[in-house]
Amino acid sequence: MYFYTLKSKITTMRKFILILAATLLIFSCNTETAKQGNMQVNGYIKSLRKGTVYLRKFTDSVTVIIDSAVITDNSPHFKLAANITEPEVFSITLKERPNDRMVFFGEKGTINVYSDLDNMELKTKITGSKNQKKWDEYKSFIRKFNDQKLDYLEIKFNAYKNKNQAKLDSIAKVIKAQEKRRKLYQINFAMVNKNLDIAPFVAITDLTNVRKKFLDTIYNGLSPEIKTHNYAKSLKKLIADSKE
């Protein structure tokens, strides 16, 4: 009786070990699969010691979680991955701080993302993406326009406060001319970068209020490959809808 009970316990233990091994194998396979993809993201968030990082994709005005990684104590490095068919915009967020995010133009290959827990959005640096490099140039130039406009608005406010109509008229012309230069820069940027997805992306996000002939010119100038991508299709639809 004793040996029968012992044999039964051993059999039960073996079954438990086999089930545990199978579970670990499945978990291991799932984890490995989650990190497979033609876009690999190597990330680093300075000062982050613990948390969960999400890779999100923008789809129809909402974001969908594509991958995640858990950051342990004193290890701010993480890896994320996704399978993509074309360059598109992604974001990286923290579960513990959902309002903070790092937005970047993803592409096939290896993308390196660096940021700081203290103001993630402004301190984000990305390498490994041609579209991102151009996007950084674009945003830098637009930022200068915005800073300059703030200076003009301060002058306008002071002129209004001092009831200086001549100055108000003068600064209004300056602001109008500056806005025109901004639009021309944006249009030219989209035309020059016709071989990159950043061109139609800028058109559908920042140029929806320009004359449709400019949008037509941007779309018609896109390379045949870019025209098959989603941002170009959205631009084509925007143009078609505007003509109805």
C-alpha positions in Angstrom: 0.0 0.0 0.0 2.8 2.4 0.9 4.6 1.7 -2.5 1.4 2.1 -4.4 0.8 5.5 -2.7 4.4 6.6 -3.4 4.1 5.5 -7.0 0.9 7.4 -7.4 2.5 10.6 -5.9 5.5 10.2 -8.3 3.2 9.8 -11.2 1.2 12.9 -10.2 4.5 14.9 -9.7 5.7 13.9 -13.2 2.4 15.0 -14.7 2.7 18.3 -12.9 6.3 18.8 -14.2 5.3 18.0 -17.7 2.4 20.5 -17.6 4.6 23.1 -16.1 7.3 22.5 -18.8 4.6 22.8 -21.5 3.2 26.0 -20.0 6.7 27.5 -19.9 7.4 26.5 -23.4 4.2 28.1 -24.7 4.9 31.2 -22.8 8.4 31.3 -24.1 7.2 30.8 -27.7 4.6 33.6 -27.3 7.2 36.0 -25.8 9.6 35.2 -28.7 6.8 35.7 -31.3 5.9 39.0 -29.7 9.5 40.3 -30.3 9.6 39.1 -33.9 8.9 41.7 -36.6 10.5 43.5 -39.5 10.6 46.7 -37.3 12.7 46.3 -34.2 12.6 49.1 -31.6 15.5 49.5 -29.2 14.4 51.9 -26.5 15.9 53.7 -23.5 14.1 56.0 -21.1 16.5 57.8 -18.7 15.5 57.7 -15.0 12.9 55.0 -15.6 13.4 52.2 -13.1 10.2 50.2 -13.3 7.1 50.1 -15.5 5.4 48.7 -18.6 6.1 50.2 -22.0 3.5 50.0 -24.9 4.1 50.2 -28.6 1.0 51.7 -30.1 -0.2 52.2 -33.7 -2.5 55.0 -34.9 -5.6 53.5 -36.6 -8.6 55.7 -37.5 -8.0 58.3 -34.8 -7.5 55.6 -32.1 -4.4 53.8 -31.0 -4.0 50.0 -30.8 -1.3 48.3 -28.6 1.0 46.3 -30.9 3.6 45.2 -28.4 4.8 45.7 -24.8 7.8 45.3 -22.5 8.3 45.3 -18.8 11.1 47.4 -17.4 12.6 46.0 -14.2 14.6 47.8 -11.5 17.6 49.8 -12.8 17.2 48.7 -16.4 15.7 51.5 -18.5 16.4 49.6 -21.7 13.6 47.8 -23.6 12.9 46.1 -26.9 9.6 46.3 -28.9 8.7 44.9 -32.4 6.1 45.0 -35.1 5.4 43.7 -38.5 4.7 46.6 -40.9 4.2 46.8 -44.7 5.0 50.5 -45.0 6.3 53.4 -42.9 3.8 54.8 -40.5 3.5 56.7 -37.3 3.7 54.9 -33.9 3.9 56.0 -30.3 5.5 54.6 -27.2 3.7 55.1 -23.9 4.0 54.1 -20.3 1.2 52.2 -18.5 2.0 54.2 -15.3 2.0 57.6 -17.2 -0.5 57.3 -20.1 -0.4 61.0 -20.9 3.3 60.9 -21.7 4.3 59.5 -25.1 7.0 59.4 -27.7 5.7 59.7 -31.3 7.9 58.5 -34.2 7.8 57.5 -37.8 8.4 53.7 -37.9 10.0 51.9 -40.8 11.3 48.4 -41.5 14.7 47.8 -39.8 16.0 48.9 -36.4 14.7 52.1 -34.8 16.5 53.5 -31.8 14.4 55.6 -29.4 15.9 57.6 -26.5 14.1 59.8 -24.1 14.0 61.0 -20.5 11.3 60.4 -17.9 11.5 64.1 -17.2 9.5 65.4 -20.2 9.5 62.4 -22.5 7.8 64.2 -25.4 10.2 67.0 -25.8 13.4 65.0 -25.1 12.7 62.1 -27.5 15.4 61.3 -30.0 15.0 58.8 -32.8 17.4 57.3 -35.3 17.1 54.7 -37.9 14.2 56.1 -39.9 14.5 58.2 -43.0 11.0 59.6 -42.6 11.7 60.5 -39.0 14.8 62.4 -39.9 12.8 64.5 -42.3 10.0 64.9 -39.8 12.5 66.2 -37.3 13.7 68.8 -39.8 10.1 69.8 -40.6 9.1 70.1 -36.9 12.2 72.2 -36.1 11.4 74.6 -38.9 7.7 74.9 -37.9 8.7 75.4 -34.3 10.8 78.5 -35.4 7.7 79.8 -37.2 5.6 79.3 -34.1 8.1 81.1 -31.8 8.3 84.0 -34.2 4.5 84.2 -34.4 4.3 84.4 -30.6 6.7 87.4 -30.7 4.4 89.1 -33.3 1.4 88.4 -31.2 3.0 90.0 -28.2 3.7 93.1 -30.3 0.1 93.1 -31.5 -1.1 92.8 -27.9 1.0 95.8 -26.8 -0.2 97.8 -29.8 -3.8 97.1 -28.9 -3.2 97.9 -25.2 -1.6 101.2 -26.2 -4.3 101.9 -28.8 -1.7 102.2 -31.5 -3.7 101.6 -34.7 -0.8 102.1 -37.0 1.2 99.5 -35.3 -1.8 97.1 -35.3 -2.2 97.5 -39.0 1.5 97.0 -39.6 1.9 93.9 -37.4 -1.3 92.4 -39.0 0.4 92.5 -42.4 3.6 91.0 -41.0 1.6 88.1 -39.4 -0.3 87.5 -42.7 3.0 87.4 -44.7 4.6 85.1 -42.1 1.6 82.7 -42.3 1.9 82.7 -46.1 5.7 81.8 -45.9 4.8 79.0 -43.5 2.3 77.5 -45.9 4.7 77.8 -48.8 7.4 76.0 -46.8 5.0 73.2 -45.9 3.8 72.7 -49.5 7.4 72.8 -50.8 8.5 70.3 -48.1 5.8 67.8 -49.3 6.7 68.3 -52.9 10.5 67.9 -52.3 10.0 64.7 -50.3 7.8 62.9 -52.8 9.7 59.6 -52.4 8.9 59.4 -48.6 5.7 58.8 -46.7 6.3 62.0 -44.7 5.1 64.0 -47.8 1.4 62.8 -47.8 1.5 62.6 -44.0 2.2 66.3 -43.8 -0.4 67.1 -46.4 -3.2 65.3 -44.6 -2.3 66.6 -41.2 -1.1 70.2 -41.8 -2.3 71.2 -45.2 -6.1 70.5 -45.2 -6.9 74.2 -45.4 -4.8 75.1 -48.5 -6.1 75.3 -52.0 -6.9 71.9 -53.4 -4.7 72.6 -56.5 -1.7 72.4 -54.2 -2.9 69.1 -52.7 -3.3 67.8 -56.3 0.2 68.9 -57.1 1.6 67.1 -54.0 -0.3 63.9 -54.8 0.5 63.8 -58.5 4.2 64.3 -57.6 4.4 61.3 -55.3 6.4 58.3 -56.5 4.3 55.3 -57.7 5.3 53.2 -54.6 4.3 55.9 -52.1 0.9 56.3 -53.9 0.1 52.7 -52.9 0.6 53.5 -49.2 -2.1 54.5 -46.7 -1.2 58.2 -46.2 -1.2 58.8 -49.9 -4.6 57.0 -50.2 -5.9 59.3 -47.4 -4.6 62.3 -49.4 -6.3 61.1 -52.5 -9.6 60.7 -50.7 -9.2 64.2 -49.1 -8.8 65.7 -52.6 -11.7 63.7 -54.0 -14.0 64.7 -51.1 -13.1 68.3 -51.6 -14.3 68.2 -55.2 -17.8 66.8 -54.4 
